[in-house]
């Protein structure tokens, strides 16, 4: 074999966990790989999501997709932006008469606030007085402003923060709503709940049953399973707001009905726990992710942490506990998937911190943009979308199929197989 061909194969082998060639990408998509891409800025005309790999024949619900977007707008501690937007998903490709056709799906979400930013965020033309007035030269500590300005060589951090803004997560929620519809066909359900705000936190969030989380009223201010604790969380938010400050928090996402066997231990990039953690860590303000009782387990003994295994003639294998959070060695084990994400306090402060002006290099107070005190309920909805997409992706890899009918048939066959194991 020619030396060049050997070298090329070696390079491809070494980099397989990092990137794949365009040819491999096309093969993987045909084999059942999902992916999505979002575009758009916080105050631009709209957000766009392109979903690739969704099988044909999936019945979508406009009400459910828009319902997820509406949930993202809610929550105690949100700011003024949510009084402006009326997020609705406009599907412009890939769906006919409410059913997917197998091609890429295009979703558009209008930014109503763009009407107030046309001069500053125009696609064409030259920057005028409005753009100059809304330039960001005083980077906010904790935000993407300075790091992004250095990366892209701009003295106006507006060009960075518009994309780094959490407004982009509306497109992720729309994509996640489609993934939830796919998972629903496999009997998989996903919910979230707030487990901490500032110093107020649930002691054992992993012990709260799925049914109790799912039963939290839709109008709950923070989607906390403990109403008394929720009121204390709201008081924590009020105190931060009065002080011109923001506050951090945590939310947990729980998926029920996940079969064993999703993900693999074969490579780092295909481990289900790694993929879940990466997806949740990509949500703005999230700084840490825990799977199961991982944090508590790090301070304990193996004999007290690991979930013992049982077997019942009718129910098959099960665990009396779920400290692993439903994932072992990168593979789902059939128990509930439980992941918790921890959010830092938002970096835009009504009483801004000290910074340095990008142009003059003089000391200054950081810029102030419209912000929330804490968007923890909304972040939980985004977290559901993140988990839903990863589980849908792993399910398509495991069961495959060009149509939903094929996917469901393969899933049922696997369920029958493990029931007789």
C-alpha positions as CSV (number, residue, x, y, z in Angstrom):
1,X,0.0,0.0,0.0
2,X,1.4,3.4,-0.9
3,X,2.9,5.4,2.0
4,X,0.6,8.4,1.5
5,X,-2.5,6.2,1.8
6,X,-1.1,4.7,5.1
7,X,-0.4,8.1,6.5
8,X,-3.9,9.4,5.5
9,X,-5.5,6.4,7.2
10,X,-3.4,7.0,10.3
11,X,-4.4,10.6,10.5
12,X,-8.0,9.7,10.1
13,X,-7.7,7.1,12.8
14,X,-6.1,9.4,15.3
15,X,-8.6,12.2,14.7
16,X,-11.8,10.1,14.6
17,X,-12.8,11.1,18.1
18,X,-12.4,14.7,17.3
19,X,-13.8,15.3,13.8
20,X,-15.1,13.4,10.8
21,X,-14.7,14.0,7.1
22,X,-17.6,15.2,5.0
23,X,-17.9,11.8,3.4
24,X,-18.2,10.1,6.8
25,X,-20.7,12.7,7.9
26,X,-23.0,11.9,5.0
27,X,-22.7,8.2,5.7
28,X,-23.5,8.6,9.4
29,X,-26.5,10.8,8.7
30,X,-27.8,8.1,6.3
31,X,-27.3,5.6,9.1
32,X,-29.3,7.6,11.6
33,X,-27.2,10.4,13.0
34,X,-29.0,13.6,14.1
35,X,-27.6,17.1,14.2
36,X,-29.0,20.6,14.3
37,X,-27.6,24.0,13.7
38,X,-28.9,27.4,14.8
39,X,-28.3,30.9,13.4
40,X,-29.3,34.4,14.4
41,X,-28.6,37.1,16.8
42,X,-30.4,38.3,20.0
43,X,-31.7,41.5,18.4
44,X,-31.5,40.4,14.7
45,X,-34.5,39.7,12.5
46,X,-35.0,36.1,13.6
47,X,-33.5,32.8,14.9
48,X,-33.3,29.8,12.6
49,X,-32.8,26.1,13.4
50,X,-31.9,23.5,10.8
51,X,-32.5,19.9,11.9
52,X,-31.0,17.0,10.0
53,X,-31.6,13.3,10.3
54,X,-35.2,13.3,11.6
55,X,-36.8,10.3,10.1
56,X,-39.9,10.5,7.8
57,X,-43.4,10.0,9.1
58,X,-43.0,11.8,12.5
59,X,-46.2,13.6,13.3
60,X,-45.5,17.1,14.8
61,X,-47.7,19.2,16.9
62,X,-47.6,23.0,16.4
63,X,-49.2,23.5,19.8
64,X,-46.5,21.4,21.5
65,X,-43.6,23.1,19.8
66,X,-45.1,26.6,20.6
67,X,-45.9,25.4,24.1
68,X,-42.3,24.6,24.8
69,X,-41.3,28.0,23.5
70,X,-43.9,29.6,25.8
71,X,-42.5,27.6,28.8
72,X,-39.1,29.1,28.1
73,X,-40.5,32.6,28.4
74,X,-41.8,31.9,31.9
75,X,-40.3,31.9,35.4
76,X,-39.9,34.2,38.4
77,X,-36.8,36.4,38.0
78,X,-37.1,36.9,34.2
79,X,-36.5,40.4,32.7
80,X,-38.3,42.7,30.4
81,X,-37.4,41.0,27.1
82,X,-39.9,38.3,27.7
83,X,-42.7,40.9,27.7
84,X,-41.8,41.8,24.2
85,X,-41.3,38.4,22.5
86,X,-44.2,36.1,21.5
87,X,-42.2,33.1,20.3
88,X,-43.8,31.0,17.7
89,X,-42.1,28.4,15.5
90,X,-42.6,28.8,11.8
91,X,-41.6,25.7,9.9
92,X,-40.4,26.5,6.4
93,X,-39.1,23.2,5.2
94,X,-39.1,19.5,5.8
95,X,-42.7,19.1,7.0
96,X,-45.8,18.5,4.9
97,X,-49.3,18.4,6.4
98,X,-47.8,18.1,9.9
99,X,-45.5,15.1,9.1
100,X,-41.8,15.0,8.6
101,X,-40.6,14.0,5.1
102,X,-37.1,12.8,5.9
103,X,-35.3,15.9,4.7
104,X,-33.8,18.8,6.8
105,X,-36.3,20.7,8.8
106,X,-36.1,24.5,8.9
107,X,-37.6,26.4,11.8
108,X,-37.8,30.2,12.0
109,X,-38.6,32.2,15.2
110,X,-39.2,35.9,14.8
111,X,-37.4,38.4,17.1
112,X,-40.1,41.0,17.7
113,X,-37.6,43.3,19.4
114,X,-35.8,43.6,16.1
115,X,-38.2,46.4,15.3
116,X,-36.4,48.5,18.0
117,X,-32.9,47.6,16.7
118,X,-33.1,47.9,12.9
119,X,-30.5,50.7,12.8
120,X,-28.1,48.8,15.1
121,X,-28.5,45.3,13.7
122,X,-29.2,45.9,10.0
123,X,-27.9,43.1,7.7
124,X,-26.8,45.6,5.0
125,X,-25.5,49.1,4.8
126,X,-23.0,50.9,7.0
127,X,-23.2,51.5,10.8
128,X,-25.0,54.8,11.6
129,X,-25.6,56.8,14.7
130,X,-27.8,54.1,16.3
131,X,-25.2,51.4,15.8
132,X,-22.5,53.6,17.3
133,X,-24.8,54.5,20.2
134,X,-25.3,50.8,21.0
135,X,-21.7,49.7,20.6
136,X,-20.3,47.8,23.5
137,X,-16.8,48.9,24.4
138,X,-17.0,48.3,28.2
139,X,-16.9,44.5,28.5
140,X,-18.9,42.8,31.3
141,X,-16.9,40.5,33.6
142,X,-18.2,37.0,33.2
143,X,-19.6,37.5,29.7
144,X,-18.2,36.7,26.3
145,X,-17.5,40.4,25.6
146,X,-13.7,40.6,26.2
147,X,-12.8,37.1,25.2
148,X,-14.9,37.4,22.0
149,X,-13.6,40.8,21.1
150,X,-10.0,39.5,21.4
151,X,-10.9,36.4,19.4
152,X,-12.6,38.2,16.5
153,X,-10.6,41.4,16.5
154,X,-13.4,43.9,17.2
155,X,-13.6,46.9,19.5
156,X,-17.4,46.6,19.5
157,X,-18.4,43.6,21.6
158,X,-21.9,43.9,20.3
159,X,-20.7,41.7,17.5
160,X,-19.9,39.0,20.1
161,X,-22.7,39.3,22.7
162,X,-25.5,39.2,20.1
163,X,-24.6,35.6,19.3
164,X,-23.5,34.7,22.8
165,X,-26.8,35.8,24.3
166,X,-29.1,33.2,25.7
167,X,-31.8,34.3,23.3
168,X,-30.3,31.7,20.9
169,X,-31.6,29.0,23.2
170,X,-35.1,29.6,21.8
171,X,-34.0,27.9,18.6
172,X,-32.6,25.0,20.7
173,X,-35.9,24.6,22.5
174,X,-37.7,24.4,19.1
175,X,-35.3,21.7,18.0
176,X,-35.7,19.9,21.3
177,X,-39.5,19.9,20.9
178,X,-39.1,18.0,17.7
179,X,-36.7,15.5,19.5
180,X,-39.3,15.1,22.3
181,X,-41.9,14.1,19.7
182,X,-39.5,11.4,18.4
183,X,-38.8,10.2,21.9
184,X,-42.5,10.1,22.7
185,X,-42.9,7.4,20.1
186,X,-40.4,5.3,22.0
187,X,-42.1,5.9,25.4
188,X,-39.5,8.3,26.7
189,X,-40.6,11.4,28.7
190,X,-38.6,14.3,29.9
191,X,-39.3,16.8,32.7
192,X,-37.3,19.4,34.7
193,X,-37.5,21.1,38.1
194,X,-35.6,23.8,39.9
195,X,-33.5,22.4,42.7
196,X,-31.6,25.5,43.9
197,X,-31.6,29.3,43.9
198,X,-28.7,31.0,45.7
199,X,-28.3,29.4,49.2
200,X,-31.7,27.7,49.0
201,X,-31.6,24.2,47.7
202,X,-33.4,20.8,47.8
203,X,-31.5,18.4,50.0
204,X,-32.1,15.3,47.9
205,X,-33.4,16.2,44.4
206,X,-32.7,12.7,43.1
207,X,-35.2,11.3,45.6
208,X,-38.1,13.3,44.1
209,X,-40.2,10.9,41.9
210,X,-40.7,11.6,38.3
211,X,-44.5,11.7,38.8
212,X,-44.2,14.5,41.4
213,X,-42.0,16.6,39.1
214,X,-44.4,16.0,36.1
215,X,-47.2,17.1,38.4
216,X,-45.8,20.5,39.2
217,X,-48.5,23.1,38.1
218,X,-47.9,24.8,34.8
219,X,-48.1,28.2,36.5
220,X,-45.5,27.4,39.1
221,X,-43.2,30.4,39.5
222,X,-40.0,28.4,39.6
223,X,-41.1,24.7,38.9
224,X,-39.9,23.6,42.3
225,X,-41.4,20.4,43.7
226,X,-41.4,21.9,47.2
227,X,-43.8,24.9,47.4
228,X,-42.5,26.1,50.7
229,X,-38.9,26.0,49.5
230,X,-40.1,27.7,46.3
231,X,-41.3,30.7,48.3
232,X,-37.9,30.9,50.0
233,X,-36.2,30.8,46.5
234,X,-38.4,33.7,45.4
235,X,-37.4,35.7,48.4
236,X,-33.7,35.0,47.5
237,X,-34.4,36.4,44.0
238,X,-36.2,39.5,45.4
239,X,-33.2,40.2,47.6
240,X,-30.8,40.0,44.7
241,X,-33.0,42.3,42.6
242,X,-33.3,44.9,45.3
243,X,-29.5,44.9,45.6
244,X,-29.0,45.5,41.9
245,X,-27.5,42.0,41.6
246,X,-28.1,38.6,40.1
247,X,-28.2,35.1,41.7
248,X,-27.2,31.6,40.6
249,X,-29.2,28.4,40.7
250,X,-29.6,24.8,39.6
251,X,-32.1,22.7,37.7
252,X,-32.4,18.9,37.2
253,X,-33.6,17.2,34.1
254,X,-35.1,13.7,34.4
255,X,-35.8,11.3,31.5
256,X,-38.1,8.3,32.1
257,X,-38.5,5.2,29.8
258,X,-34.9,5.3,28.4
259,X,-34.0,1.8,27.4
260,X,-30.6,0.3,28.3
261,X,-28.0,0.4,25.7
262,X,-27.9,4.0,24.5
263,X,-24.4,5.3,24.0
264,X,-21.2,3.3,24.2
265,X,-18.0,2.9,26.1
266,X,-16.1,2.3,22.9
267,X,-14.9,5.9,22.4
268,X,-14.9,9.1,24.4
269,X,-17.0,11.0,21.9
270,X,-19.8,8.4,22.0
271,X,-20.2,8.0,25.8
272,X,-23.7,9.1,26.7
273,X,-22.7,10.8,29.9
274,X,-20.1,12.8,28.1
275,X,-22.5,13.9,25.5
276,X,-25.2,14.8,28.0
277,X,-22.7,16.8,30.0
278,X,-21.4,18.6,26.9
279,X,-24.8,19.5,25.7
280,X,-25.9,20.9,29.1
281,X,-22.6,22.8,29.6
282,X,-23.2,24.6,26.3
283,X,-26.2,26.3,27.8
284,X,-25.3,29.9,28.6
285,X,-24.5,30.5,32.4
286,X,-24.2,26.7,33.1
287,X,-20.8,26.1,34.8
288,X,-21.1,22.6,36.1
289,X,-23.0,19.4,35.4
290,X,-23.7,16.4,37.7
291,X,-25.0,13.0,36.6
292,X,-26.9,11.2,39.3
293,X,-25.3,11.7,42.7
294,X,-21.9,12.2,41.3
295,X,-20.9,15.1,43.6
296,X,-21.9,13.3,46.8
297,X,-20.3,10.1,45.5
298,X,-16.9,11.8,45.2
299,X,-16.8,12.1,49.0
300,X,-18.0,8.6,49.8
301,X,-17.2,4.9,49.5
302,X,-18.1,2.6,46.6
303,X,-20.0,0.2,48.9
304,X,-22.4,3.1,49.7
305,X,-22.6,4.6,46.2
306,X,-23.1,2.0,43.5
307,X,-26.5,0.7,42.7
308,X,-27.0,-3.0,43.4
309,X,-28.6,-5.1,40.8
310,X,-31.8,-7.2,41.1
311,X,-33.8,-9.4,38.7
312,X,-37.5,-10.2,38.6
313,X,-39.0,-12.8,36.3
314,X,-41.4,-10.3,34.8
315,X,-39.7,-6.9,35.3
316,X,-36.2,-8.1,34.4
317,X,-33.1,-6.3,35.7
318,X,-33.6,-3.3,38.0
319,X,-31.9,-1.2,40.7
320,X,-33.3,-0.3,44.1
321,X,-31.4,3.0,43.9
322,X,-30.2,5.3,41.1
323,X,-27.1,7.1,42.3
324,X,-25.5,6.6,38.8
325,X,-28.2,8.7,37.3
326,X,-29.1,6.1,34.7
327,X,-25.7,5.9,33.0
328,X,-22.8,3.5,33.6
329,X,-19.6,3.5,31.6
330,X,-21.2,5.8,29.1
331,X,-24.2,3.6,28.4
332,X,-27.8,4.0,29.6
333,X,-28.7,1.2,32.1
334,X,-32.5,1.4,31.9
335,X,-33.0,3.5,35.0
336,X,-34.1,7.2,34.9
337,X,-31.6,9.5,33.4
338,X,-31.0,12.3,36.0
339,X,-28.7,15.2,35.3
340,X,-28.3,18.4,37.2
341,X,-26.9,21.7,35.8
342,X,-25.5,24.5,38.0
343,X,-25.8,28.1,36.7
344,X,-23.6,31.0,37.7
345,X,-25.2,34.4,38.5
346,X,-25.8,36.2,35.2
347,X,-23.0,38.6,34.2
348,X,-25.1,41.7,33.3
349,X,-25.5,43.5,36.6
350,X,-27.8,46.6,37.2
351,X,-24.9,47.8,39.4
352,X,-22.1,47.0,37.0
353,X,-18.6,45.8,38.0
354,X,-15.3,47.5,37.1
355,X,-13.8,46.9,33.7
356,X,-11.6,48.5,31.1
357,X,-12.8,50.3,27.9
358,X,-11.7,48.4,24.8
359,X,-11.0,51.6,22.9
360,X,-9.6,54.0,25.5
361,X,-8.1,51.4,27.8
362,X,-9.2,53.5,30.7
363,X,-11.0,52.2,33.8
364,X,-14.8,52.1,33.5
365,X,-18.0,50.5,34.7
366,X,-19.2,47.6,32.6
367,X,-22.0,48.0,30.1
368,X,-25.5,47.3,31.2
369,X,-27.9,45.4,28.9
370,X,-31.4,44.2,29.6
371,X,-31.2,41.1,31.8
372,X,-32.8,38.7,34.2
373,X,-32.2,38.3,37.9
374,X,-32.2,34.5,37.3
375,X,-33.7,32.5,34.4
376,X,-33.6,29.2,36.2
377,X,-37.0,27.9,35.1
378,X,-36.3,28.8,31.5
379,X,-32.9,27.2,31.7
380,X,-34.6,24.0,32.9
381,X,-36.7,24.0,29.7
382,X,-33.6,24.5,27.6
383,X,-32.0,21.7,29.6
384,X,-34.9,19.4,28.7
385,X,-34.3,20.3,25.0
386,X,-30.6,19.5,25.4
387,X,-31.2,16.1,27.0
388,X,-34.0,15.3,24.5
389,X,-31.7,15.9,21.5
390,X,-28.9,13.8,22.9
391,X,-31.3,10.9,23.7
392,X,-33.0,11.2,20.3
393,X,-29.5,11.2,18.7
394,X,-28.4,8.1,20.7
395,X,-31.8,6.3,20.0
396,X,-31.4,6.9,16.2
397,X,-27.8,5.5,16.4
398,X,-29.0,2.4,18.3
399,X,-32.3,1.7,16.4
400,X,-31.9,3.6,13.1
401,X,-34.4,3.8,10.3
402,X,-35.4,6.2,7.5
403,X,-38.9,6.2,8.9
404,X,-40.5,6.5,12.3
405,X,-42.2,3.1,11.7
406,X,-38.8,1.4,11.2
407,X,-37.4,3.1,14.3
408,X,-40.3,2.0,16.5
409,X,-40.2,-1.5,15.1
410,X,-36.5,-1.8,15.9
411,X,-37.0,-0.4,19.4
412,X,-39.8,-2.9,20.2
413,X,-37.7,-5.8,18.9
414,X,-34.8,-4.7,21.2
415,X,-37.2,-4.4,24.2
416,X,-38.4,-8.0,23.5
417,X,-34.9,-9.2,23.3
418,X,-33.8,-7.8,26.6
419,X,-37.0,-9.0,28.3
420,X,-35.9,-12.6,27.5
421,X,-32.3,-12.0,28.3
